[in-house]
Amino acid sequence: MRNEQRVVQRSALYSRLLALLAVLAAVAFVYTVVRENLPPRLTADWPWKLRLLDFQSATAAVIATVGAALARAQYARAVRPALGYTCRVLAGHAPGGALAWSCHAFNGAQDVAVVTAVGYQVRFTGEPEQPEPSSWSDRDEVVAACVARGLVDRQDLWIDLIGGGRPIPGQGTMFLAWFAERALSDIETVLVRVRVVDRVGDVHERVLDLFRGVNRHPAAPDPHPFQLD
């Protein structure tokens, strides 16, 4: 299963348009260079009789568009999110202060990332493992599947309702879910696919395995080096 962060969609306006303009400028530059070096008798024939740009203008167009594309790529790298997650045993989530496996996503970059979509996949104990998720469910479908297995919502588990447009600030966290001991016994794993858009309009995705390294029978809270929201 691929769990590294990847770009699933580039901004059409700020990426593809710049690339198209750079290609057009390069074509115009090549055409101009070839036309300027043809004998005068050939420039009277089609298509060479068509004058697009002079040599200086064609050169300036290439420099400007390629420079803009490179600047955009550098800026996109600077503002792209760094999605990760952390899970640990905490007290106070489950009813009665019981211990629970608590999971948060975080954005380790300096710039804000805005959630566009969140998908879930749950696999219960005894079900076969799939090498790659075949489908993604929304939050309500996953909760309904857990309830159908006999788990109680808000007592055995809680999956946060995350709507599109929710920001994850730079160096900030976002609560995902908690699971009490009964849910930890009945659920084999929970995958969460988080998609976010950055400041330049690129869409990034990462799949988070919330039960990786899970403590299924917690006896005490885990220490945490930083305060979670």
PyMOL CGO cylinders between C-alpha atoms (Angstrom):
from pymol import cmd
from pymol.cgo import CYLINDER

trace = [
    CYLINDER, 0.00, 0.00, 0.00, 1.30, 3.43, -0.91, 0.3, 1, 1, 1, 1, 1, 1,
    CYLINDER, 1.30, 3.43, -0.91, 1.31, 5.67, 2.14, 0.3, 1, 1, 1, 1, 1, 1,
    CYLINDER, 1.31, 5.67, 2.14, 3.74, 8.37, 1.06, 0.3, 1, 1, 1, 1, 1, 1,
    CYLINDER, 3.74, 8.37, 1.06, 2.43, 11.83, 0.27, 0.3, 1, 1, 1, 1, 1, 1,
    CYLINDER, 2.43, 11.83, 0.27, 1.83, 12.51, -3.41, 0.3, 1, 1, 1, 1, 1, 1,
    CYLINDER, 1.83, 12.51, -3.41, 0.39, 15.17, -5.68, 0.3, 1, 1, 1, 1, 1, 1,
    CYLINDER, 0.39, 15.17, -5.68, -2.85, 13.99, -7.27, 0.3, 1, 1, 1, 1, 1, 1,
    CYLINDER, -2.85, 13.99, -7.27, -3.75, 17.17, -9.16, 0.3, 1, 1, 1, 1, 1, 1,
    CYLINDER, -3.75, 17.17, -9.16, -1.88, 20.24, -10.30, 0.3, 1, 1, 1, 1, 1, 1,
    CYLINDER, -1.88, 20.24, -10.30, -3.55, 23.62, -10.53, 0.3, 1, 1, 1, 1, 1, 1,
    CYLINDER, -3.55, 23.62, -10.53, -4.73, 24.12, -14.11, 0.3, 1, 1, 1, 1, 1, 1,
    CYLINDER, -4.73, 24.12, -14.11, -4.34, 27.89, -13.93, 0.3, 1, 1, 1, 1, 1, 1,
    CYLINDER, -4.34, 27.89, -13.93, -1.01, 28.17, -12.15, 0.3, 1, 1, 1, 1, 1, 1,
    CYLINDER, -1.01, 28.17, -12.15, 0.71, 25.06, -13.50, 0.3, 1, 1, 1, 1, 1, 1,
    CYLINDER, 0.71, 25.06, -13.50, -0.66, 23.78, -16.80, 0.3, 1, 1, 1, 1, 1, 1,
    CYLINDER, -0.66, 23.78, -16.80, -1.26, 27.24, -18.24, 0.3, 1, 1, 1, 1, 1, 1,
    CYLINDER, -1.26, 27.24, -18.24, 2.30, 28.31, -17.47, 0.3, 1, 1, 1, 1, 1, 1,
    CYLINDER, 2.30, 28.31, -17.47, 3.66, 25.12, -19.02, 0.3, 1, 1, 1, 1, 1, 1,
    CYLINDER, 3.66, 25.12, -19.02, 1.55, 25.68, -22.14, 0.3, 1, 1, 1, 1, 1, 1,
    CYLINDER, 1.55, 25.68, -22.14, 2.76, 29.26, -22.46, 0.3, 1, 1, 1, 1, 1, 1,
    CYLINDER, 2.76, 29.26, -22.46, 6.37, 28.12, -22.10, 0.3, 1, 1, 1, 1, 1, 1,
    CYLINDER, 6.37, 28.12, -22.10, 5.89, 25.53, -24.88, 0.3, 1, 1, 1, 1, 1, 1,
    CYLINDER, 5.89, 25.53, -24.88, 4.26, 28.12, -27.16, 0.3, 1, 1, 1, 1, 1, 1,
    CYLINDER, 4.26, 28.12, -27.16, 7.08, 30.57, -26.49, 0.3, 1, 1, 1, 1, 1, 1,
    CYLINDER, 7.08, 30.57, -26.49, 9.66, 27.89, -27.28, 0.3, 1, 1, 1, 1, 1, 1,
    CYLINDER, 9.66, 27.89, -27.28, 7.89, 27.03, -30.55, 0.3, 1, 1, 1, 1, 1, 1,
    CYLINDER, 7.89, 27.03, -30.55, 7.74, 30.71, -31.51, 0.3, 1, 1, 1, 1, 1, 1,
    CYLINDER, 7.74, 30.71, -31.51, 11.44, 31.08, -30.67, 0.3, 1, 1, 1, 1, 1, 1,
    CYLINDER, 11.44, 31.08, -30.67, 12.46, 28.12, -32.84, 0.3, 1, 1, 1, 1, 1, 1,
    CYLINDER, 12.46, 28.12, -32.84, 10.28, 29.35, -35.69, 0.3, 1, 1, 1, 1, 1, 1,
    CYLINDER, 10.28, 29.35, -35.69, 11.79, 32.83, -35.45, 0.3, 1, 1, 1, 1, 1, 1,
    CYLINDER, 11.79, 32.83, -35.45, 15.37, 31.52, -35.40, 0.3, 1, 1, 1, 1, 1, 1,
    CYLINDER, 15.37, 31.52, -35.40, 14.76, 29.31, -38.44, 0.3, 1, 1, 1, 1, 1, 1,
    CYLINDER, 14.76, 29.31, -38.44, 12.95, 32.10, -40.33, 0.3, 1, 1, 1, 1, 1, 1,
    CYLINDER, 12.95, 32.10, -40.33, 15.67, 34.66, -39.62, 0.3, 1, 1, 1, 1, 1, 1,
    CYLINDER, 15.67, 34.66, -39.62, 18.30, 32.32, -41.10, 0.3, 1, 1, 1, 1, 1, 1,
    CYLINDER, 18.30, 32.32, -41.10, 16.42, 31.41, -44.29, 0.3, 1, 1, 1, 1, 1, 1,
    CYLINDER, 16.42, 31.41, -44.29, 17.35, 32.95, -47.64, 0.3, 1, 1, 1, 1, 1, 1,
    CYLINDER, 17.35, 32.95, -47.64, 15.13, 35.94, -48.49, 0.3, 1, 1, 1, 1, 1, 1,
    CYLINDER, 15.13, 35.94, -48.49, 13.56, 34.10, -51.44, 0.3, 1, 1, 1, 1, 1, 1,
    CYLINDER, 13.56, 34.10, -51.44, 12.12, 31.44, -49.11, 0.3, 1, 1, 1, 1, 1, 1,
    CYLINDER, 12.12, 31.44, -49.11, 10.55, 33.88, -46.67, 0.3, 1, 1, 1, 1, 1, 1,
    CYLINDER, 10.55, 33.88, -46.67, 8.08, 34.87, -49.36, 0.3, 1, 1, 1, 1, 1, 1,
    CYLINDER, 8.08, 34.87, -49.36, 6.50, 31.42, -49.29, 0.3, 1, 1, 1, 1, 1, 1,
    CYLINDER, 6.50, 31.42, -49.29, 4.08, 29.94, -46.75, 0.3, 1, 1, 1, 1, 1, 1,
    CYLINDER, 4.08, 29.94, -46.75, 4.53, 29.38, -43.83, 0.3, 1, 1, 1, 1, 1, 1,
    CYLINDER, 4.53, 29.38, -43.83, 7.76, 31.36, -43.61, 0.3, 1, 1, 1, 1, 1, 1,
    CYLINDER, 7.76, 31.36, -43.61, 6.17, 34.54, -44.86, 0.3, 1, 1, 1, 1, 1, 1,
    CYLINDER, 6.17, 34.54, -44.86, 4.27, 34.63, -41.57, 0.3, 1, 1, 1, 1, 1, 1,
    CYLINDER, 4.27, 34.63, -41.57, 6.23, 36.75, -39.09, 0.3, 1, 1, 1, 1, 1, 1,
    CYLINDER, 6.23, 36.75, -39.09, 5.37, 35.90, -35.48, 0.3, 1, 1, 1, 1, 1, 1,
    CYLINDER, 5.37, 35.90, -35.48, 8.00, 37.76, -33.46, 0.3, 1, 1, 1, 1, 1, 1,
    CYLINDER, 8.00, 37.76, -33.46, 11.37, 39.29, -33.98, 0.3, 1, 1, 1, 1, 1, 1,
    CYLINDER, 11.37, 39.29, -33.98, 14.39, 37.55, -32.49, 0.3, 1, 1, 1, 1, 1, 1,
    CYLINDER, 14.39, 37.55, -32.49, 14.55, 39.79, -29.40, 0.3, 1, 1, 1, 1, 1, 1,
    CYLINDER, 14.55, 39.79, -29.40, 10.86, 39.42, -28.61, 0.3, 1, 1, 1, 1, 1, 1,
    CYLINDER, 10.86, 39.42, -28.61, 10.95, 35.64, -29.05, 0.3, 1, 1, 1, 1, 1, 1,
    CYLINDER, 10.95, 35.64, -29.05, 13.96, 35.39, -26.72, 0.3, 1, 1, 1, 1, 1, 1,
    CYLINDER, 13.96, 35.39, -26.72, 12.26, 37.56, -24.12, 0.3, 1, 1, 1, 1, 1, 1,
    CYLINDER, 12.26, 37.56, -24.12, 9.10, 35.47, -24.32, 0.3, 1, 1, 1, 1, 1, 1,
    CYLINDER, 9.10, 35.47, -24.32, 11.02, 32.24, -23.68, 0.3, 1, 1, 1, 1, 1, 1,
    CYLINDER, 11.02, 32.24, -23.68, 12.94, 33.71, -20.76, 0.3, 1, 1, 1, 1, 1, 1,
    CYLINDER, 12.94, 33.71, -20.76, 9.80, 35.17, -19.22, 0.3, 1, 1, 1, 1, 1, 1,
    CYLINDER, 9.80, 35.17, -19.22, 7.61, 32.05, -19.48, 0.3, 1, 1, 1, 1, 1, 1,
    CYLINDER, 7.61, 32.05, -19.48, 10.30, 29.57, -18.46, 0.3, 1, 1, 1, 1, 1, 1,
    CYLINDER, 10.30, 29.57, -18.46, 11.30, 31.84, -15.59, 0.3, 1, 1, 1, 1, 1, 1,
    CYLINDER, 11.30, 31.84, -15.59, 7.69, 32.09, -14.45, 0.3, 1, 1, 1, 1, 1, 1,
    CYLINDER, 7.69, 32.09, -14.45, 7.28, 28.30, -14.62, 0.3, 1, 1, 1, 1, 1, 1,
    CYLINDER, 7.28, 28.30, -14.62, 10.45, 27.75, -12.59, 0.3, 1, 1, 1, 1, 1, 1,
    CYLINDER, 10.45, 27.75, -12.59, 9.42, 30.38, -10.04, 0.3, 1, 1, 1, 1, 1, 1,
    CYLINDER, 9.42, 30.38, -10.04, 6.03, 28.74, -9.69, 0.3, 1, 1, 1, 1, 1, 1,
    CYLINDER, 6.03, 28.74, -9.69, 7.60, 25.31, -9.19, 0.3, 1, 1, 1, 1, 1, 1,
    CYLINDER, 7.60, 25.31, -9.19, 9.96, 26.68, -6.55, 0.3, 1, 1, 1, 1, 1, 1,
    CYLINDER, 9.96, 26.68, -6.55, 7.13, 28.47, -4.73, 0.3, 1, 1, 1, 1, 1, 1,
    CYLINDER, 7.13, 28.47, -4.73, 4.93, 25.35, -4.89, 0.3, 1, 1, 1, 1, 1, 1,
    CYLINDER, 4.93, 25.35, -4.89, 7.73, 23.37, -3.27, 0.3, 1, 1, 1, 1, 1, 1,
    CYLINDER, 7.73, 23.37, -3.27, 8.06, 25.98, -0.53, 0.3, 1, 1, 1, 1, 1, 1,
    CYLINDER, 8.06, 25.98, -0.53, 4.35, 26.02, 0.38, 0.3, 1, 1, 1, 1, 1, 1,
    CYLINDER, 4.35, 26.02, 0.38, 3.48, 22.35, -0.14, 0.3, 1, 1, 1, 1, 1, 1,
    CYLINDER, 3.48, 22.35, -0.14, 2.10, 20.66, 2.98, 0.3, 1, 1, 1, 1, 1, 1,
    CYLINDER, 2.10, 20.66, 2.98, 3.94, 17.95, 4.89, 0.3, 1, 1, 1, 1, 1, 1,
    CYLINDER, 3.94, 17.95, 4.89, 1.19, 15.58, 5.99, 0.3, 1, 1, 1, 1, 1, 1,
    CYLINDER, 1.19, 15.58, 5.99, 1.78, 13.11, 8.78, 0.3, 1, 1, 1, 1, 1, 1,
    CYLINDER, 1.78, 13.11, 8.78, -0.01, 11.57, 11.73, 0.3, 1, 1, 1, 1, 1, 1,
    CYLINDER, -0.01, 11.57, 11.73, 0.53, 10.50, 15.28, 0.3, 1, 1, 1, 1, 1, 1,
    CYLINDER, 0.53, 10.50, 15.28, -1.36, 8.02, 17.46, 0.3, 1, 1, 1, 1, 1, 1,
    CYLINDER, -1.36, 8.02, 17.46, -0.96, 7.31, 21.17, 0.3, 1, 1, 1, 1, 1, 1,
    CYLINDER, -0.96, 7.31, 21.17, -2.86, 6.06, 24.18, 0.3, 1, 1, 1, 1, 1, 1,
    CYLINDER, -2.86, 6.06, 24.18, -4.56, 8.94, 25.99, 0.3, 1, 1, 1, 1, 1, 1,
    CYLINDER, -4.56, 8.94, 25.99, -7.01, 9.21, 28.85, 0.3, 1, 1, 1, 1, 1, 1,
    CYLINDER, -7.01, 9.21, 28.85, -10.13, 11.33, 28.82, 0.3, 1, 1, 1, 1, 1, 1,
    CYLINDER, -10.13, 11.33, 28.82, -11.59, 10.56, 25.38, 0.3, 1, 1, 1, 1, 1, 1,
    CYLINDER, -11.59, 10.56, 25.38, -13.70, 7.50, 26.13, 0.3, 1, 1, 1, 1, 1, 1,
    CYLINDER, -13.70, 7.50, 26.13, -16.60, 7.68, 28.62, 0.3, 1, 1, 1, 1, 1, 1,
    CYLINDER, -16.60, 7.68, 28.62, -15.53, 7.54, 32.25, 0.3, 1, 1, 1, 1, 1, 1,
    CYLINDER, -15.53, 7.54, 32.25, -12.00, 8.64, 31.39, 0.3, 1, 1, 1, 1, 1, 1,
    CYLINDER, -12.00, 8.64, 31.39, -11.10, 5.22, 29.96, 0.3, 1, 1, 1, 1, 1, 1,
    CYLINDER, -11.10, 5.22, 29.96, -7.94, 4.90, 27.92, 0.3, 1, 1, 1, 1, 1, 1,
    CYLINDER, -7.94, 4.90, 27.92, -8.26, 5.18, 24.15, 0.3, 1, 1, 1, 1, 1, 1,
    CYLINDER, -8.26, 5.18, 24.15, -6.04, 5.03, 21.07, 0.3, 1, 1, 1, 1, 1, 1,
    CYLINDER, -6.04, 5.03, 21.07, -6.14, 8.67, 19.92, 0.3, 1, 1, 1, 1, 1, 1,
    CYLINDER, -6.14, 8.67, 19.92, -5.08, 9.72, 16.41, 0.3, 1, 1, 1, 1, 1, 1,
    CYLINDER, -5.08, 9.72, 16.41, -4.22, 13.13, 14.98, 0.3, 1, 1, 1, 1, 1, 1,
    CYLINDER, -4.22, 13.13, 14.98, -3.07, 14.28, 11.57, 0.3, 1, 1, 1, 1, 1, 1,
    CYLINDER, -3.07, 14.28, 11.57, -0.57, 17.12, 11.36, 0.3, 1, 1, 1, 1, 1, 1,
    CYLINDER, -0.57, 17.12, 11.36, 0.87, 19.48, 8.80, 0.3, 1, 1, 1, 1, 1, 1,
    CYLINDER, 0.87, 19.48, 8.80, 4.60, 19.79, 9.39, 0.3, 1, 1, 1, 1, 1, 1,
    CYLINDER, 4.60, 19.79, 9.39, 5.06, 22.53, 6.78, 0.3, 1, 1, 1, 1, 1, 1,
    CYLINDER, 5.06, 22.53, 6.78, 5.05, 26.27, 7.40, 0.3, 1, 1, 1, 1, 1, 1,
    CYLINDER, 5.05, 26.27, 7.40, 1.97, 27.05, 5.28, 0.3, 1, 1, 1, 1, 1, 1,
    CYLINDER, 1.97, 27.05, 5.28, -1.70, 26.20, 5.70, 0.3, 1, 1, 1, 1, 1, 1,
    CYLINDER, -1.70, 26.20, 5.70, -3.30, 23.22, 3.94, 0.3, 1, 1, 1, 1, 1, 1,
    CYLINDER, -3.30, 23.22, 3.94, -7.07, 23.06, 3.36, 0.3, 1, 1, 1, 1, 1, 1,
    CYLINDER, -7.07, 23.06, 3.36, -8.88, 19.73, 3.44, 0.3, 1, 1, 1, 1, 1, 1,
    CYLINDER, -8.88, 19.73, 3.44, -10.78, 18.90, 0.25, 0.3, 1, 1, 1, 1, 1, 1,
    CYLINDER, -10.78, 18.90, 0.25, -11.86, 15.33, 1.02, 0.3, 1, 1, 1, 1, 1, 1,
    CYLINDER, -11.86, 15.33, 1.02, -11.40, 12.57, 3.60, 0.3, 1, 1, 1, 1, 1, 1,
    CYLINDER, -11.40, 12.57, 3.60, -12.03, 8.90, 2.84, 0.3, 1, 1, 1, 1, 1, 1,
    CYLINDER, -12.03, 8.90, 2.84, -12.02, 5.90, 5.16, 0.3, 1, 1, 1, 1, 1, 1,
    CYLINDER, -12.02, 5.90, 5.16, -11.59, 2.16, 4.95, 0.3, 1, 1, 1, 1, 1, 1,
    CYLINDER, -11.59, 2.16, 4.95, -12.11, -0.15, 7.93, 0.3, 1, 1, 1, 1, 1, 1,
    CYLINDER, -12.11, -0.15, 7.93, -11.13, -3.80, 8.13, 0.3, 1, 1, 1, 1, 1, 1,
    CYLINDER, -11.13, -3.80, 8.13, -12.41, -5.90, 11.00, 0.3, 1, 1, 1, 1, 1, 1,
    CYLINDER, -12.41, -5.90, 11.00, -10.65, -8.77, 12.74, 0.3, 1, 1, 1, 1, 1, 1,
    CYLINDER, -10.65, -8.77, 12.74, -10.81, -11.94, 10.65, 0.3, 1, 1, 1, 1, 1, 1,
    CYLINDER, -10.81, -11.94, 10.65, -11.38, -10.18, 7.32, 0.3, 1, 1, 1, 1, 1, 1,
    CYLINDER, -11.38, -10.18, 7.32, -8.82, -10.73, 4.53, 0.3, 1, 1, 1, 1, 1, 1,
    CYLINDER, -8.82, -10.73, 4.53, -6.24, -8.02, 3.92, 0.3, 1, 1, 1, 1, 1, 1,
    CYLINDER, -6.24, -8.02, 3.92, -6.28, -6.14, 0.62, 0.3, 1, 1, 1, 1, 1, 1,
    CYLINDER, -6.28, -6.14, 0.62, -2.97, -5.00, -0.91, 0.3, 1, 1, 1, 1, 1, 1,
    CYLINDER, -2.97, -5.00, -0.91, -4.55, -1.72, -2.04, 0.3, 1, 1, 1, 1, 1, 1,
    CYLINDER, -4.55, -1.72, -2.04, -7.81, -0.09, -0.94, 0.3, 1, 1, 1, 1, 1, 1,
    CYLINDER, -7.81, -0.09, -0.94, -10.45, -0.86, -3.58, 0.3, 1, 1, 1, 1, 1, 1,
    CYLINDER, -10.45, -0.86, -3.58, -12.90, 1.78, -2.42, 0.3, 1, 1, 1, 1, 1, 1,
    CYLINDER, -12.90, 1.78, -2.42, -13.19, 4.59, 0.09, 0.3, 1, 1, 1, 1, 1, 1,
    CYLINDER, -13.19, 4.59, 0.09, -16.14, 5.30, 2.33, 0.3, 1, 1, 1, 1, 1, 1,
    CYLINDER, -16.14, 5.30, 2.33, -17.28, 8.46, 4.04, 0.3, 1, 1, 1, 1, 1, 1,
    CYLINDER, -17.28, 8.46, 4.04, -17.34, 8.89, 7.80, 0.3, 1, 1, 1, 1, 1, 1,
    CYLINDER, -17.34, 8.89, 7.80, -20.98, 7.90, 8.28, 0.3, 1, 1, 1, 1, 1, 1,
    CYLINDER, -20.98, 7.90, 8.28, -20.56, 4.66, 6.31, 0.3, 1, 1, 1, 1, 1, 1,
    CYLINDER, -20.56, 4.66, 6.31, -17.59, 3.62, 8.44, 0.3, 1, 1, 1, 1, 1, 1,
    CYLINDER, -17.59, 3.62, 8.44, -19.42, 4.39, 11.69, 0.3, 1, 1, 1, 1, 1, 1,
    CYLINDER, -19.42, 4.39, 11.69, -22.43, 2.43, 10.45, 0.3, 1, 1, 1, 1, 1, 1,
    CYLINDER, -22.43, 2.43, 10.45, -20.19, -0.56, 9.65, 0.3, 1, 1, 1, 1, 1, 1,
    CYLINDER, -20.19, -0.56, 9.65, -18.72, -0.42, 13.15, 0.3, 1, 1, 1, 1, 1, 1,
    CYLINDER, -18.72, -0.42, 13.15, -22.17, -0.20, 14.75, 0.3, 1, 1, 1, 1, 1, 1,
    CYLINDER, -22.17, -0.20, 14.75, -23.27, -3.21, 12.68, 0.3, 1, 1, 1, 1, 1, 1,
    CYLINDER, -23.27, -3.21, 12.68, -20.43, -5.16, 14.32, 0.3, 1, 1, 1, 1, 1, 1,
    CYLINDER, -20.43, -5.16, 14.32, -21.83, -4.35, 17.75, 0.3, 1, 1, 1, 1, 1, 1,
    CYLINDER, -21.83, -4.35, 17.75, -19.62, -1.37, 18.59, 0.3, 1, 1, 1, 1, 1, 1,
    CYLINDER, -19.62, -1.37, 18.59, -21.23, 1.68, 20.16, 0.3, 1, 1, 1, 1, 1, 1,
    CYLINDER, -21.23, 1.68, 20.16, -20.59, 5.10, 18.63, 0.3, 1, 1, 1, 1, 1, 1,
    CYLINDER, -20.59, 5.10, 18.63, -19.18, 7.64, 21.11, 0.3, 1, 1, 1, 1, 1, 1,
    CYLINDER, -19.18, 7.64, 21.11, -18.61, 4.85, 23.62, 0.3, 1, 1, 1, 1, 1, 1,
    CYLINDER, -18.61, 4.85, 23.62, -16.29, 2.43, 21.86, 0.3, 1, 1, 1, 1, 1, 1,
    CYLINDER, -16.29, 2.43, 21.86, -15.04, 4.82, 19.20, 0.3, 1, 1, 1, 1, 1, 1,
    CYLINDER, -15.04, 4.82, 19.20, -15.42, 8.27, 17.78, 0.3, 1, 1, 1, 1, 1, 1,
    CYLINDER, -15.42, 8.27, 17.78, -14.46, 9.37, 14.26, 0.3, 1, 1, 1, 1, 1, 1,
    CYLINDER, -14.46, 9.37, 14.26, -14.42, 13.13, 13.91, 0.3, 1, 1, 1, 1, 1, 1,
    CYLINDER, -14.42, 13.13, 13.91, -16.59, 14.76, 11.26, 0.3, 1, 1, 1, 1, 1, 1,
    CYLINDER, -16.59, 14.76, 11.26, -14.15, 16.55, 8.96, 0.3, 1, 1, 1, 1, 1, 1,
    CYLINDER, -14.15, 16.55, 8.96, -15.74, 18.67, 6.26, 0.3, 1, 1, 1, 1, 1, 1,
    CYLINDER, -15.74, 18.67, 6.26, -14.21, 20.05, 3.11, 0.3, 1, 1, 1, 1, 1, 1,
    CYLINDER, -14.21, 20.05, 3.11, -12.58, 23.42, 3.63, 0.3, 1, 1, 1, 1, 1, 1,
    CYLINDER, -12.58, 23.42, 3.63, -11.20, 22.66, 7.08, 0.3, 1, 1, 1, 1, 1, 1,
    CYLINDER, -11.20, 22.66, 7.08, -7.75, 24.22, 7.38, 0.3, 1, 1, 1, 1, 1, 1,
    CYLINDER, -7.75, 24.22, 7.38, -4.73, 22.50, 8.88, 0.3, 1, 1, 1, 1, 1, 1,
    CYLINDER, -4.73, 22.50, 8.88, -2.39, 25.36, 9.81, 0.3, 1, 1, 1, 1, 1, 1,
    CYLINDER, -2.39, 25.36, 9.81, 1.33, 25.10, 9.39, 0.3, 1, 1, 1, 1, 1, 1,
    CYLINDER, 1.33, 25.10, 9.39, 2.82, 23.16, 12.29, 0.3, 1, 1, 1, 1, 1, 1,
    CYLINDER, 2.82, 23.16, 12.29, -0.77, 22.43, 13.35, 0.3, 1, 1, 1, 1, 1, 1,
    CYLINDER, -0.77, 22.43, 13.35, -2.75, 19.28, 14.11, 0.3, 1, 1, 1, 1, 1, 1,
    CYLINDER, -2.75, 19.28, 14.11, -6.21, 17.93, 13.27, 0.3, 1, 1, 1, 1, 1, 1,
    CYLINDER, -6.21, 17.93, 13.27, -8.00, 15.36, 15.42, 0.3, 1, 1, 1, 1, 1, 1,
    CYLINDER, -8.00, 15.36, 15.42, -9.06, 12.24, 13.50, 0.3, 1, 1, 1, 1, 1, 1,
    CYLINDER, -9.06, 12.24, 13.50, -10.49, 9.61, 15.84, 0.3, 1, 1, 1, 1, 1, 1,
    CYLINDER, -10.49, 9.61, 15.84, -10.21, 7.66, 19.07, 0.3, 1, 1, 1, 1, 1, 1,
    CYLINDER, -10.21, 7.66, 19.07, -10.81, 3.97, 19.74, 0.3, 1, 1, 1, 1, 1, 1,
    CYLINDER, -10.81, 3.97, 19.74, -11.46, 2.35, 23.12, 0.3, 1, 1, 1, 1, 1, 1,
    CYLINDER, -11.46, 2.35, 23.12, -10.26, -1.15, 24.00, 0.3, 1, 1, 1, 1, 1, 1,
    CYLINDER, -10.26, -1.15, 24.00, -13.32, -2.96, 22.68, 0.3, 1, 1, 1, 1, 1, 1,
    CYLINDER, -13.32, -2.96, 22.68, -12.97, -1.30, 19.28, 0.3, 1, 1, 1, 1, 1, 1,
    CYLINDER, -12.97, -1.30, 19.28, -9.23, -2.05, 19.29, 0.3, 1, 1, 1, 1, 1, 1,
    CYLINDER, -9.23, -2.05, 19.29, -10.09, -5.74, 19.66, 0.3, 1, 1, 1, 1, 1, 1,
    CYLINDER, -10.09, -5.74, 19.66, -12.77, -5.87, 16.95, 0.3, 1, 1, 1, 1, 1, 1,
    CYLINDER, -12.77, -5.87, 16.95, -11.09, -3.63, 14.35, 0.3, 1, 1, 1, 1, 1, 1,
    CYLINDER, -11.09, -3.63, 14.35, -7.99, -4.84, 12.54, 0.3, 1, 1, 1, 1, 1, 1,
    CYLINDER, -7.99, -4.84, 12.54, -7.09, -1.54, 10.90, 0.3, 1, 1, 1, 1, 1, 1,
    CYLINDER, -7.09, -1.54, 10.90, -8.49, 1.83, 9.82, 0.3, 1, 1, 1, 1, 1, 1,
    CYLINDER, -8.49, 1.83, 9.82, -7.10, 3.68, 6.81, 0.3, 1, 1, 1, 1, 1, 1,
    CYLINDER, -7.10, 3.68, 6.81, -7.76, 7.38, 6.31, 0.3, 1, 1, 1, 1, 1, 1,
    CYLINDER, -7.76, 7.38, 6.31, -7.12, 9.09, 2.98, 0.3, 1, 1, 1, 1, 1, 1,
    CYLINDER, -7.12, 9.09, 2.98, -6.62, 12.82, 3.49, 0.3, 1, 1, 1, 1, 1, 1,
    CYLINDER, -6.62, 12.82, 3.49, -6.62, 15.18, 0.51, 0.3, 1, 1, 1, 1, 1, 1,
    CYLINDER, -6.62, 15.18, 0.51, -5.63, 18.81, 0.93, 0.3, 1, 1, 1, 1, 1, 1,
    CYLINDER, -5.63, 18.81, 0.93, -5.07, 21.77, -1.36, 0.3, 1, 1, 1, 1, 1, 1,
    CYLINDER, -5.07, 21.77, -1.36, -2.17, 24.15, -0.84, 0.3, 1, 1, 1, 1, 1, 1,
    CYLINDER, -2.17, 24.15, -0.84, -1.80, 27.86, -1.49, 0.3, 1, 1, 1, 1, 1, 1,
    CYLINDER, -1.80, 27.86, -1.49, -0.98, 27.42, -5.20, 0.3, 1, 1, 1, 1, 1, 1,
    CYLINDER, -0.98, 27.42, -5.20, -3.93, 25.12, -5.88, 0.3, 1, 1, 1, 1, 1, 1,
    CYLINDER, -3.93, 25.12, -5.88, -2.14, 21.74, -5.99, 0.3, 1, 1, 1, 1, 1, 1,
    CYLINDER, -2.14, 21.74, -5.99, -3.99, 18.82, -4.40, 0.3, 1, 1, 1, 1, 1, 1,
    CYLINDER, -3.99, 18.82, -4.40, -1.93, 16.50, -2.18, 0.3, 1, 1, 1, 1, 1, 1,
    CYLINDER, -1.93, 16.50, -2.18, -2.92, 13.13, -0.76, 0.3, 1, 1, 1, 1, 1, 1,
    CYLINDER, -2.92, 13.13, -0.76, -1.68, 10.79, 1.92, 0.3, 1, 1, 1, 1, 1, 1,
    CYLINDER, -1.68, 10.79, 1.92, -3.09, 7.53, 3.27, 0.3, 1, 1, 1, 1, 1, 1,
    CYLINDER, -3.09, 7.53, 3.27, -2.77, 7.17, 7.05, 0.3, 1, 1, 1, 1, 1, 1,
    CYLINDER, -2.77, 7.17, 7.05, -2.80, 3.75, 8.72, 0.3, 1, 1, 1, 1, 1, 1,
    CYLINDER, -2.80, 3.75, 8.72, -4.24, 4.58, 12.14, 0.3, 1, 1, 1, 1, 1, 1,
    CYLINDER, -4.24, 4.58, 12.14, -3.61, 1.12, 13.60, 0.3, 1, 1, 1, 1, 1, 1,
    CYLINDER, -3.61, 1.12, 13.60, 0.04, 0.89, 12.70, 0.3, 1, 1, 1, 1, 1, 1,
    CYLINDER, 0.04, 0.89, 12.70, 1.87, 0.16, 15.95, 0.3, 1, 1, 1, 1, 1, 1,
    CYLINDER, 1.87, 0.16, 15.95, -1.43, 0.12, 17.85, 0.3, 1, 1, 1, 1, 1, 1,
    CYLINDER, -1.43, 0.12, 17.85, -1.56, -0.80, 21.54, 0.3, 1, 1, 1, 1, 1, 1,
    CYLINDER, -1.56, -0.80, 21.54, -4.66, -3.00, 21.67, 0.3, 1, 1, 1, 1, 1, 1,
    CYLINDER, -4.66, -3.00, 21.67, -4.66, -3.46, 25.44, 0.3, 1, 1, 1, 1, 1, 1,
    CYLINDER, -4.66, -3.46, 25.44, -3.53, -0.13, 26.90, 0.3, 1, 1, 1, 1, 1, 1,
    CYLINDER, -3.53, -0.13, 26.90, -2.67, -0.07, 30.59, 0.3, 1, 1, 1, 1, 1, 1,
    CYLINDER, -2.67, -0.07, 30.59, -1.49, 3.53, 30.96, 0.3, 1, 1, 1, 1, 1, 1,
    CYLINDER, -1.49, 3.53, 30.96, -1.42, 6.73, 28.89, 0.3, 1, 1, 1, 1, 1, 1,
    CYLINDER, -1.42, 6.73, 28.89, 1.53, 7.23, 26.55, 0.3, 1, 1, 1, 1, 1, 1,
    CYLINDER, 1.53, 7.23, 26.55, 3.76, 10.26, 27.13, 0.3, 1, 1, 1, 1, 1, 1,
    CYLINDER, 3.76, 10.26, 27.13, 3.42, 13.00, 24.53, 0.3, 1, 1, 1, 1, 1, 1,
    CYLINDER, 3.42, 13.00, 24.53, 6.20, 15.52, 23.88, 0.3, 1, 1, 1, 1, 1, 1,
    CYLINDER, 6.20, 15.52, 23.88, 3.91, 18.24, 22.56, 0.3, 1, 1, 1, 1, 1, 1,
    CYLINDER, 3.91, 18.24, 22.56, 0.41, 19.39, 23.27, 0.3, 1, 1, 1, 1, 1, 1,
    CYLINDER, 0.41, 19.39, 23.27, -2.26, 18.16, 20.86, 0.3, 1, 1, 1, 1, 1, 1,
    CYLINDER, -2.26, 18.16, 20.86, -5.35, 20.17, 20.06, 0.3, 1, 1, 1, 1, 1, 1,
]
cmd.load_cgo(trace, "trace")
